[in-house]
Every structure is written in C-alpha cells, then in structure tokens.
Amino acid sequence: MTDTHRTILTFDYPDEERARRVERSLRPELGAIDGDRTTATLTRDGATLECTVTATDLVALRAGCNTWLTLTSVAEAAGECR
C-alpha cells in the first residue's frame, strides 16, 4: 500500500487469560478477511490487545474497523458464555 491510513483499536481486559482467549479467537481471521485495500495485525501485551487496521483509503479503513470491532465483540460475547 502506498498512501495508507491506520488506526489502532485497543482493548483492555480484566486479566491476561481473557485477552489471550479473545486473541486466539481473532487470530485465524488475520489474512483470511484482508482485501486489496485493508490489512490488520494483532498484538497482545498482558491484558491489552491491539488490533491495527491499515487501509489505502478512508472508506476501506472505516469498513476494516467495523469488521474488526464486530469480530472482537463476537469473540468477547462467546467468551462470556463459558
């Protein structure tokens, strides 16, 4: 990507195990849903999970953020069902 836009979505969890479970749920989606205009990366430091969404334009960035926020919300909800 030449001209890029980026946002970092930061999620703080009560403990490291919860962050790890959400990360494990999201990691398989990396690369699987990236398109020509967006990519995403995940990093975790203890109980904090960061998702960096990078896009070639602002419309793609918004769509990418919506996708990853939705995926994270589903992963969090699924983790509460345990």
N, C-alpha and C positions, 0 to 999 in steps of 0.2 A: 504494500500500500504506500502510495506516495504522500499525498496530503491526508493526514489522519486526524481523527478526533478520538478522544479517550475519556472514559470515566471509570472511577474505581468505586465499586459498591462494597461497603464494609459492614460485616455482620458480626456483632459481639454476642457470644453465648454465655450462659451461666457457668459452663465448665468446658474443659478441653474435650471430653468424651462427646458431648453434644455437637461441638464444632466438627469433630472428626466424623461423626455419623453423617452430618449434612454434606461435608466434603466428599465422602465416599459415595453418596447418592448422586452428587453432581458431576463428579469426575468423568464417568463414562460418556457424558454429553459433550465434553470438550472435543472439538473436531467433528463430531457427528452432526452438529447443527450449524456449524460455521458456514457461511456462504462466501460469495466472491467479495462482499462488501464489509463483512464483520468477522472478528475473531474474539475469542475470550480465553483468559487464563485464570487459574485458581491458585491462591497461596493461602497457607494457614500458619499462624503463629499462636500456638496455645489455643485459647478460646476465641480467637479472632480469625474470621475467614474473609478473604478479599477476593472479589471477582473483578478483573479488569476487562472491560469491553472496549475494543478498538474498532473503529469503522472509517470508511472512506468519506462518508458524508453524514450530516446530522440526522437525516431521516433514518438511515441504517443504524446509527448509534441509538436513537430512540427505540427502534424495533429490537435491537440487541439487548438493551437494558430491560425492556418489558419482558423479553423472553427469559432472561436470567433471573429477574425478580420473581417471575411466576414459578420457574423451576425451583428456586430456593424456597418459596412459600410452600410448595407441594412437599418438598423434602422435609421441611420443618414440621408440617402437619402430620406427615407419615411417621415421623419420629415420636410424636406425641401419642400415637396410638399403641405404642409398645406396652 
